[in-house]
Amino acid sequence: MKTVTIPISDEVLFAVKKDVINIQNDFMQTLAIRYFKENRLSLGLASHMAGLQKNDFVNLLSNYNIDIYQYTNEELDDEFSLVDEMSEGTY
């Protein structure tokens, strides 16, 4: 495991009313959310990076209105086509 050091002033800590550990957790969760949204991390890896269980990370994502199902337009078209075929009985 690697460690990243990010300088942060006492004024910022005071302004956000958090200690260093809470700021570190916020950074890790924020990065995990971003990398998950960008499809750079899976749900499992992002939750691990955030230091949360999967269900807790899913709840965190829902707080930011981020859907855990990230379909491409092509995948959605395929799904809707399949539903159409099933409803028409041609599946």
C-alpha positions, 0 to 999 in steps of 0.5 A: 500500500502506498501513502499520499501526503496532502498538505492542509492548513489549520485554517481549513481544518478549523473552517470545515470543523474536522480533524485530520483523520476525518479529512483523510476519510473525506478525501478517500471517499470523494476519490472513490466516488469519482473513480467509480463514476468514471468507471475506473474502479468497480463497486468493490474496489471503490468501497474498499478505497473509501474504507466502507462496506459495499452497502455503506458505499452504495448508501453513500453513492445514493446520498449523491444521487449516483446510480450503482448501475452504470449502463452505456447507451448501447447496453440500454438499447440492448436491454430495451430491445430484449424487453420488446422482444419478450413482450412481443413473444419473439424471444 
